């Protein structure tokens, strides 16, 4: 399966097919049999091992880690009539869309995209960007986990070259609103508590609702720039935009229910 390394496949085989010792032969056997790999990845023993071992991310790739968690989420959500939707910090309401979330995670392209997205956030990347205004050269450092940094960078880049930034803004919005909704809402609450002037109230940081709205918008902008060069990827990004809220719920389910997931990330204040 695309995304799995030989090391990943060895880990899967030793976990699931634990009564044999010819793992090299089994790897060769599975090379062109994605259906059999699927069966292995669905095995409950693999999920239990991944969430129970503290140092599992030293043994497998982040992609495999999240692929297995997404598959487990699909199993659980497919059998639920509803999901829980957060309204503000404290209130939750049930919504009858559990089956739709499960169907989305059943799509290999969506699941693979989400696994890669989550894996990309196990390490935050920073870079230095140089730009010129008039005769003066400026330098700015930015983080690919900071929406404000990415939005400032977008304004410095000409439209044809904005695709990776548009896409990353969408991804950050999806990731933060799904995995760290409490952090987002607490930041909003702190802002209002500390505001001393009326104009400060209008500079409020985004809440979860704004992250959702803007995430959808930037995914669509990314898709529009990818339409001619890669229509298949553009279609995938539009699907993410159209189902942003449902995908957010699937990632939130993982964050809320699988303890190991929280250990994969850290978010500074």
C-alpha positions in Angstrom: 0.0 0.0 0.0 1.2 3.5 -0.9 2.6 5.3 2.2 3.8 2.2 4.0 7.5 1.5 4.3 9.1 -1.9 4.5 9.7 -1.2 8.2 5.9 -0.5 8.6 4.9 -3.7 6.9 7.3 -5.7 9.0 5.8 -4.2 12.1 2.3 -5.0 10.9 3.2 -8.6 10.0 4.9 -9.3 13.3 1.9 -7.9 15.2 -0.8 -9.7 13.3 0.8 -12.8 11.9 2.6 -13.6 15.1 2.9 -17.4 14.7 5.3 -17.3 11.8 8.9 -16.2 11.3 9.2 -16.0 7.5 8.4 -12.3 7.4 10.7 -11.5 4.5 8.8 -14.0 2.3 5.4 -12.6 3.5 6.5 -9.0 2.6 7.3 -10.2 -0.9 4.0 -12.0 -1.1 2.1 -8.8 -0.1 3.9 -6.6 -2.6 1.2 -6.6 -5.2 -1.8 -7.6 -3.0 -3.3 -4.4 -1.5 -6.5 -6.3 -0.5 -4.5 -8.5 1.9 -2.6 -5.5 3.3 -6.0 -3.9 4.0 -7.1 -7.0 6.0 -3.9 -6.8 8.1 -4.4 -3.1 8.8 -8.0 -3.8 10.0 -6.9 -6.4 12.5 -7.8 -5.4 16.1 -4.4 -6.6 17.4 -2.7 -3.9 15.4 -4.9 -1.1 16.8 -4.4 -2.4 20.3 -0.7 -2.5 20.0 -0.4 0.9 18.4 -2.4 2.7 21.2 -0.8 0.8 24.0 2.9 1.2 23.3 4.4 4.4 24.5 7.3 4.4 22.0 5.4 3.1 19.0 6.3 6.1 16.9 9.9 5.1 17.1 9.0 1.8 15.5 6.6 2.8 12.7 6.0 5.8 10.5 3.5 8.5 11.5 1.6 7.6 8.4 0.9 4.0 9.5 0.1 5.2 13.0 -2.7 7.5 11.7 -3.9 5.1 9.0 -4.7 2.6 11.7 -6.4 5.1 13.9 -8.5 6.4 11.0 -9.6 2.9 10.1 -10.6 2.3 13.7 -12.6 5.6 13.7 -14.3 4.5 10.6 -15.4 1.2 12.2 -16.8 3.0 15.3 -18.5 5.9 13.6 -20.0 3.7 10.8 -22.1 2.0 13.5 -23.3 5.2 15.1 -26.4 7.1 14.0 -25.0 10.4 15.3 -21.9 12.3 16.2 -21.5 15.0 18.8 -21.0 18.5 17.6 -19.4 21.2 19.8 -21.2 24.5 20.2 -18.9 26.9 22.0 -16.7 25.7 24.8 -19.1 23.8 27.0 -22.1 22.8 25.0 -22.4 19.7 22.8 -25.4 18.6 20.6 -26.0 15.3 18.8 -26.2 15.4 14.9 -27.5 12.4 12.8 -24.4 12.1 10.5 -22.4 9.3 12.0 -22.9 7.1 8.9 -21.8 9.8 6.5 -18.6 10.3 8.5 -17.9 6.6 8.4 -18.5 6.5 4.6 -16.0 9.3 4.1 -13.3 7.5 6.1 -14.1 4.4 4.0 -12.7 6.2 1.0 -9.0 5.3 0.5 -8.1 8.7 -1.0 -9.7 10.6 1.9 -8.2 8.3 4.5 -4.7 8.5 2.9 -4.9 12.3 2.7 -5.9 12.6 6.3 -3.1 10.2 7.4 -0.5 12.3 5.6 -2.0 15.5 6.9 -1.8 14.3 10.5 1.6 12.9 10.0 2.8 16.3 8.8 1.9 17.9 12.1 4.1 15.5 14.2 6.8 18.0 13.5 6.4 21.7 13.0 8.5 23.3 10.3 9.8 26.8 10.3 11.4 28.7 7.5 12.9 32.1 6.7 11.3 34.1 3.9 13.1 37.1 2.3 11.2 39.7 0.4 11.9 43.1 -1.1 9.9 46.3 -0.7 11.3 49.1 -2.8 15.1 48.9 -2.3 14.9 47.4 1.1 15.3 43.6 1.8 13.2 42.2 4.6 13.5 38.8 6.4 10.6 37.0 8.1 10.5 33.7 9.9 7.3 31.7 9.7 5.8 28.5 11.1 3.6 26.2 9.0 1.4 25.6 12.1 0.6 29.3 12.5 -2.3 30.6 10.4 -1.4 34.2 10.9 2.2 33.5 9.6 0.7 31.8 6.6 -1.8 34.5 5.9 0.9 37.2 6.0 3.1 35.1 3.6 0.2 34.7 1.2 0.0 38.4 0.7 3.7 38.5 -0.3 3.3 35.8 -3.0 1.8 36.2 -6.5 -1.4 34.4 -7.1 -0.1 31.6 -9.4 2.3 30.5 -6.6 -0.1 30.5 -3.7 -1.3 26.9 -4.0 0.9 25.3 -1.3 0.1 28.2 1.1 -3.7 28.0 0.4 -3.6 24.2 1.0 -1.6 24.5 4.2 -3.9 27.1 5.6 -6.8 24.8 5.0 -4.9 21.9 6.6 -4.0 24.0 9.7 -7.6 25.0 10.1 -8.8 21.4 9.9 -6.1 20.1 12.2 -6.4 22.8 15.0 -10.2 22.9 15.0 -10.4 19.1 15.2 -7.5 18.2 17.6 -7.3 21.4 19.7 -10.8 23.0 19.8 -10.4 23.7 23.6 -7.2 25.5 23.0 -8.8 27.7 20.3 -11.8 28.6 22.4 -9.7 29.3 25.5 -7.6 31.8 23.4 -10.8 33.6 22.3 -12.0 33.7 25.9 -8.6 35.0 27.2 -8.7 37.7 24.5 -12.1 39.1 25.6 -11.1 39.0 29.3 -7.9 40.9 28.6 -9.3 43.5 26.1 -9.3 47.0 27.6 -10.3 48.9 24.5 -13.3 48.5 22.2 -11.1 48.2 19.1 -9.3 45.2 20.7 -12.6 43.3 20.6 -12.7 43.5 16.8 -9.2 41.9 16.6 -10.4 38.7 18.3 -8.6 35.6 17.3 -10.5 33.0 15.3 -12.8 30.6 17.1 -13.6 27.1 15.9 -16.4 28.4 13.7 -14.0 30.8 11.9 -11.4 28.0 11.5 -14.1 25.9 9.8 -15.3 28.7 7.5 -11.8 29.8 6.5 -10.6 26.2 6.2 -13.3 25.4 3.7 -12.6 28.6 1.8 -8.8 28.1 1.5 -9.3 24.4 0.5 -11.5 25.7 -2.4 -8.9 28.3 -3.3 -6.2 25.6 -3.4 -8.4 23.4 -5.6 -9.0 26.2 -8.1 -5.2 26.7 -8.5 -4.7 23.0 -9.0 -7.5 22.4 -11.5 -5.5 22.5 -14.7 -2.2 20.9 -13.5 -3.7 18.1 -11.3 -7.5 17.8 -11.7 -7.6 14.6 -9.5 -5.9 16.4 -6.6 -8.2 19.4 -7.1 -11.2 17.1 -6.9 -9.9 15.7 -3.6 -9.4 19.1 -2.1 -12.9 20.2 -3.1 -14.3 17.0 -1.4 -12.4 18.0 1.8 -13.8 21.5 1.6 -17.4 20.2 1.0 -17.1 17.8 3.9 -14.9 19.9 6.2 -17.2 19.6 9.2 -17.6 15.9 8.9 -13.9 15.3 8.6 -13.3 17.6 11.5 -15.6 15.4 13.6 -13.7 12.2 12.5 -10.4 13.7 13.6 -11.9 15.0 16.8 -13.2 11.5 17.5 -9.6 10.2 17.3 -8.3 13.0 19.5 -11.0 12.4 22.2 -10.9 8.6 22.2 -7.4 7.3 21.5 -5.0 8.3 24.2 -1.9 7.7 22.1 -3.1 10.3 19.6 -2.6 13.1 22.1 1.0 12.0 22.7 1.8 12.5 19.0 1.4 16.3 19.2 2.2 19.2 21.3 1.0 22.8 20.9 2.7 25.7 22.4 0.8 28.6 24.1 
